[in-house]
């Protein structure tokens, strides 16, 4: 498939960046969730008038949960279409031939040797830091994590798996690592881009306390460095998927 062969390196245009962000699950969820909420209020004024803000949130929550899953899943094919249509160099940026791939298009054996020690070491260090901060600070629950756990209790497991383990890692890495780290016509990523990517990734996950800020900023930095070190977006996707898979299994184990 032409997509996996990689497109020639070039600068990613601002209008292409805007299009990808506009079709991302982040923006689609905000637009669709807000629009449907307004329509519900307009269509049901009597019901809304008799509800408190908390009660209204509970009424809207099933709809917003569905919106969250649907927009995350549909954003993946939408962004794939944009990448193919515009020939945006985000997949297999090193343009490795198929006989030089190793398991994943874009990653060679050297990349996997790096990931083989980098992922477990940084994952353990990150988890240790998160556990330590959760002990020190009483307010340690992340709002984003609470929302995901609420979704898990209300949605089919297959839909949650598709969203959390497949769609979200690919979409988020194309945006936060691909468009930010590799927007210029070079395989190299600057440390400034790594910092910007890390901070934006942390902020978009709505940290509300020090432990959650450490968690999301730490993950953003780990994914960004994996991409910088291997000069690929695929390395960050693999790490992100593994991280979310572990969290997914743990979440359902304790539901």
C-alpha positions as a printed NumPy array, in Angstrom:
array([[  0.   ,   0.   ,   0.   ],
       [  1.347,   3.407,  -1.024],
       [  0.65 ,   4.895,   2.399],
       [  3.059,   2.471,   4.108],
       [  5.781,   3.096,   1.533],
       [  6.076,   6.645,   2.85 ],
       [  5.757,   9.953,   1.041],
       [  8.732,  12.222,   0.21 ],
       [  9.683,  14.519,   3.066],
       [  8.374,  18.063,   2.788],
       [  7.099,  20.827,   5.019],
       [  3.597,  20.13 ,   6.313],
       [  1.524,  23.139,   5.293],
       [ -0.451,  25.127,   7.847],
       [ -3.728,  24.448,   6.052],
       [ -2.948,  20.713,   6.19 ],
       [ -2.231,  20.956,   9.896],
       [ -5.479,  22.889,  10.412],
       [ -7.422,  20.269,   8.436],
       [ -6.   ,  17.393,  10.474],
       [ -6.642,  19.131,  13.781],
       [-10.15 ,  20.029,  12.617],
       [-10.939,  16.386,  11.816],
       [ -9.345,  15.082,  15.001],
       [-11.391,  13.451,  17.742],
       [-10.435,  16.337,  20.049],
       [-12.164,  18.985,  17.93 ],
       [-14.974,  16.75 ,  16.653],
       [-15.893,  15.773,  20.193],
       [-16.088,  19.397,  21.303],
       [-18.172,  20.497,  18.316],
       [-20.539,  17.528,  18.211],
       [-20.909,  17.272,  21.986],
       [-21.654,  20.98 ,  22.338],
       [-24.062,  21.003,  19.378],
       [-26.05 ,  17.989,  20.591],
       [-26.215,  19.379,  24.122],
       [-27.625,  22.686,  22.831],
       [-30.151,  20.85 ,  20.652],
       [-31.266,  18.775,  23.639],
       [-31.77 ,  21.898,  25.747],
       [-33.728,  23.62 ,  22.958],
       [-35.887,  20.542,  22.304],
       [-36.602,  19.845,  25.983],
       [-36.982,  23.209,  27.775],
       [-39.491,  21.859,  30.335],
       [-37.201,  19.051,  31.402],
       [-34.125,  21.286,  31.554],
       [-35.915,  23.93 ,  33.63 ],
       [-36.586,  21.397,  36.391],
       [-33.051,  19.993,  36.542],
       [-30.016,  21.189,  38.456],
       [-26.71 ,  21.448,  36.605],
       [-25.559,  18.125,  38.101],
       [-28.801,  16.398,  37.124],
       [-28.578,  17.81 ,  33.602],
       [-25.023,  16.487,  33.32 ],
       [-26.237,  13.022,  34.305],
       [-28.978,  13.163,  31.675],
       [-26.544,  14.241,  28.948],
       [-23.738,  11.873,  29.967],
       [-24.845,   8.781,  27.954],
       [-25.062,  10.888,  24.805],
       [-21.687,  12.525,  25.451],
       [-20.129,   9.122,  26.151],
       [-21.321,   7.887,  22.776],
       [-20.004,  11.042,  21.103],
       [-16.583,  10.501,  22.702],
       [-16.25 ,   6.968,  21.365],
       [-17.713,   7.678,  17.914],
       [-15.578,  10.762,  17.249],
       [-12.394,   9.003,  18.388],
       [-13.038,   6.025,  16.136],
       [-14.156,   7.946,  13.023],
       [-11.291,  10.429,  13.267],
       [ -8.823,   7.638,  12.417],
       [-10.155,   6.933,   8.889],
       [-10.757,  10.656,   8.335],
       [ -7.141,  11.529,   9.116],
       [ -5.926,   8.558,   7.06 ],
       [ -7.847,   9.903,   4.055],
       [ -6.279,  13.36 ,   4.528],
       [ -2.764,  11.882,   4.769],
       [ -3.258,   9.858,   1.573],
       [ -5.006,  12.694,  -0.301],
       [ -2.377,  15.302,   0.584],
       [  0.56 ,  12.842,   0.654],
       [  1.563,  14.092,   4.101],
       [  4.822,  12.43 ,   5.246],
       [  3.713,  11.061,   8.627],
       [  3.819,   7.306,   7.942],
       [  7.161,   5.533,   7.35 ],
       [  9.008,   8.83 ,   7.139],
       [ 12.313,   7.019,   6.589],
       [ 10.709,   5.388,   3.522],
       [ 11.988,   1.935,   4.404],
       [ 11.419,  -0.768,   1.824],
       [  9.203,  -3.616,   2.913],
       [ 12.169,  -5.957,   3.297],
       [ 13.657,  -3.527,   5.837],
       [ 10.528,  -3.287,   7.974],
       [ 10.47 ,  -5.265,  11.163],
       [  6.908,  -6.03 ,  12.349],
       [  5.676,  -2.457,  11.789],
       [  6.054,  -0.332,   8.622],
       [  8.596,   2.402,   9.326],
       [ 10.449,   0.637,  12.145],
       [ 13.651,  -1.296,  11.486],
       [ 15.564,  -3.682,  13.749],
       [ 17.638,  -0.872,  15.265],
       [ 14.485,   0.964,  16.239],
       [ 13.124,  -2.157,  17.928],
       [ 16.393,  -2.739,  19.79 ],
       [ 16.057,   0.755,  21.241],
       [ 12.379,   0.304,  22.102],
       [ 13.059,  -3.097,  23.687],
       [ 14.892,  -1.446,  26.604],
       [ 13.488,   2.081,  26.425],
       [  9.827,   1.151,  26.855],
       [ 10.121,  -1.08 ,  29.95 ],
       [ 12.672,   1.16 ,  31.695],
       [ 10.784,   4.424,  31.202],
       [  7.422,   2.778,  31.876],
       [  8.58 ,   1.424,  35.242],
       [ 10.187,   4.745,  36.212],
       [  7.058,   6.636,  35.225],
       [  4.792,   4.3  ,  37.174],
       [  7.056,   4.51 ,  40.212],
       [  6.932,   8.302,  40.087],
       [  3.137,   8.258,  39.723],
       [  2.729,   5.904,  42.683],
       [  5.024,   8.032,  44.837],
       [  3.098,  11.225,  44.026],
       [ -0.234,   9.498,  44.657],
       [  0.986,   8.653,  48.156],
       [  2.234,  12.183,  48.841],
       [ -0.827,  14.034,  47.509],
       [ -4.348,  13.233,  48.664],
       [ -5.944,  14.687,  45.528],
       [ -4.477,  12.301,  42.969],
       [ -7.341,  11.141,  40.747],
       [ -7.192,  12.432,  37.177],
       [-10.437,  13.78 ,  35.733],
       [ -9.613,  12.264,  32.35 ],
       [ -9.111,   8.842,  33.937],
       [-12.412,   9.135,  35.795],
       [-14.164,   9.896,  32.508],
       [-12.614,   6.828,  30.848],
       [-13.664,   4.614,  33.754],
       [-17.214,   5.973,  33.483],
       [-17.168,   5.137,  29.782],
       [-15.928,   1.622,  30.497],
       [-18.887,   0.984,  32.758],
       [-21.403,   2.116,  30.162],
       [-19.987,   1.074,  26.788],
       [-19.274,  -2.311,  25.117],
       [-15.757,  -3.576,  25.743],
       [-15.033,  -3.875,  22.014],
       [-15.833,  -0.197,  21.474],
       [-13.631,   0.812,  24.396],
       [-10.774,  -1.347,  23.078],
       [-11.064,   0.136,  19.603],
       [-11.064,   3.654,  21.02 ],
       [ -8.48 ,   3.368,  23.815],
       [ -5.966,   0.889,  22.377],
       [ -6.21 ,   1.436,  18.607],
       [ -7.741,   4.739,  17.468],
       [ -6.655,   7.149,  20.215],
       [ -2.913,   6.253,  20.147],
       [ -2.673,   6.533,  16.36 ],
       [ -4.683,   9.76 ,  16.104],
       [ -2.941,  11.451,  19.044],
       [  0.542,  10.498,  17.835],
       [ -0.125,  11.719,  14.305],
       [ -1.184,  15.039,  15.82 ],
       [  1.11 ,  15.605,  18.8  ],
       [  4.225,  13.903,  17.481],
       [  3.708,  13.927,  13.728],
       [  2.461,  17.466,  13.148],
       [  4.569,  19.048,  15.894],
       [  7.852,  17.115,  15.841],
       [  8.008,  16.41 ,  12.119],
       [  6.335,  19.373,  10.458],
       [  9.598,  20.34 ,   8.674],
       [ 11.19 ,  18.487,   5.711],
       [ 13.712,  16.6  ,   7.85 ],
       [ 13.873,  13.408,   9.858],
       [ 15.284,  15.268,  12.846],
       [ 13.069,  16.707,  15.584],
       [ 14.188,  19.637,  17.738],
       [ 14.11 ,  19.606,  21.538],
       [ 11.856,  22.664,  21.378],
       [  9.337,  20.626,  19.387],
       [  9.64 ,  17.812,  21.936],
       [  8.866,  20.298,  24.724],
       [  5.887,  21.816,  22.902],
       [  4.529,  18.375,  22.072],
       [  4.897,  17.235,  25.685],
       [  3.155,  20.27 ,  27.169],
       [  0.261,  20.267,  24.673],
       [ -0.267,  16.536,  25.135],
       [ -0.366,  17.023,  28.891],
       [ -2.78 ,  19.954,  28.744],
       [ -5.238,  18.297,  26.361],
       [ -5.724,  15.492,  28.897],
       [ -6.939,  18.04 ,  31.475],
       [ -4.607,  17.5  ,  34.462],
       [ -6.242,  18.789,  37.652],
       [ -3.491,  18.11 ,  40.19 ],
       [  0.233,  17.435,  40.467],
       [  0.008,  13.612,  40.12 ],
       [ -2.143,  13.814,  36.985],
       [  0.085,  16.536,  35.506],
       [  3.143,  14.336,  36.12 ],
       [  1.343,  11.366,  34.574],
       [  0.317,  13.03 ,  31.318],
       [  3.374,  15.236,  30.881],
       [  5.563,  12.217,  31.597],
       [  3.784,  10.107,  29.008],
       [  3.989,  12.934,  26.482],
       [  7.742,  13.226,  27.028],
       [  8.314,   9.463,  26.796],
       [  6.349,   9.174,  23.554],
       [  8.01 ,  12.282,  22.095],
       [ 11.534,  11.065,  22.84 ],
       [ 10.763,   7.658,  21.321],
       [  9.717,   9.468,  18.126],
       [ 12.749,  11.786,  18.186],
       [ 15.235,   8.989,  18.85 ],
       [ 13.921,   6.703,  16.102],
       [ 12.923,   9.55 ,  13.769],
       [  9.522,   7.915,  13.37 ],
       [  5.954,   8.485,  14.511],
       [  5.478,   4.707,  14.597],
       [  7.709,   4.295,  17.666],
       [  5.492,   6.678,  19.632],
       [  2.37 ,   4.873,  18.398],
       [  3.725,   1.489,  19.515],
       [  4.621,   2.844,  22.962],
       [  1.282,   4.65 ,  23.294],
       [ -0.644,   1.51 ,  22.305],
       [  1.238,  -0.677,  24.79 ],
       [  0.73 ,   1.896,  27.538],
       [ -3.008,   2.107,  26.848],
       [ -3.326,  -1.67 ,  26.527],
       [ -1.863,  -2.16 ,  30.007],
       [ -4.174,   0.53 ,  31.393],
       [ -7.136,  -1.023,  29.536],
       [ -6.523,  -4.505,  30.981],
       [ -5.981,  -3.092,  34.486],
       [ -9.151,  -0.993,  34.264],
       [-11.392,  -3.931,  33.338],
       [ -9.692,  -6.188,  35.871],
       [-10.846,  -3.887,  38.686],
       [-14.283,  -2.901,  37.344]])
